[in-house]
Amino acid sequence: MKRLLLLCIYLTAFTLTEYAQEFDNISNVPPIKKGKIILIDGTMINFKKLSVSSDSVSFTGSQSVIYKYHQKDIYKLSKIGNYALAGALSGGIGGLIGAALGSSDWDNNPDLKDMKSTYIVGAALVSTLIGGIVGACIKKDKIVYKSSKPISFDPQFNFLDENKPVFLITCKININSK
């Protein structure tokens, strides 16, 4: 039981430290496979294979066009994906533990004793599959870099109560800018 608790604590701590990184210097951003970039003027571009060299970013756009932007032109970088792996891991571990606990008293029953390992493996596989499918349906959008300009303008497009489209501009003033 202590090992299970330590494993849960370790996995939680690893997940929080792995996914909680946001960089304020673009040169520290690691390569990203898939994501989206928002420029200072509000343009959003979905990308693949982003790489950073000193203060510039180069990536391949959705139509296989290679773009290169300077740090001053970039407002936000986000890594996009889904939680399929996390869902499969948590479903598999949960199914394995649940099946092992649920079949713990099967040793006393001769009819069920031979089916115990098959039941545990089957339950773990089915739970892994279900967890992976559920995780794949949950999208993640993690901000990796966000500009800390003293003044920034963000365009937004929303619908109001009467389903009328409205274009809004948000002005942000960062008092603690460096």
Secondary structure as GFF3:
##gff-version 3
##sequence-region A 1 178
A	DSSP	alpha_helix	2	19	.	.	.	ID=ss1
A	DSSP	three_ten_helix	26	28	.	.	.	ID=ss2
A	DSSP	beta_strand	32	39	.	.	.	ID=ss3
A	DSSP	beta_strand	44	53	.	.	.	ID=ss4
A	DSSP	beta_strand	56	61	.	.	.	ID=ss5
A	DSSP	beta_strand	66	70	.	.	.	ID=ss6
A	DSSP	three_ten_helix	71	73	.	.	.	ID=ss7
A	DSSP	beta_strand	74	82	.	.	.	ID=ss8
A	DSSP	alpha_helix	84	102	.	.	.	ID=ss9
A	DSSP	three_ten_helix	106	108	.	.	.	ID=ss10
A	DSSP	alpha_helix	110	113	.	.	.	ID=ss11
A	DSSP	alpha_helix	116	137	.	.	.	ID=ss12
A	DSSP	beta_strand	139	146	.	.	.	ID=ss13
A	DSSP	beta_strand	151	159	.	.	.	ID=ss14
A	DSSP	beta_strand	165	173	.	.	.	ID=ss15
###
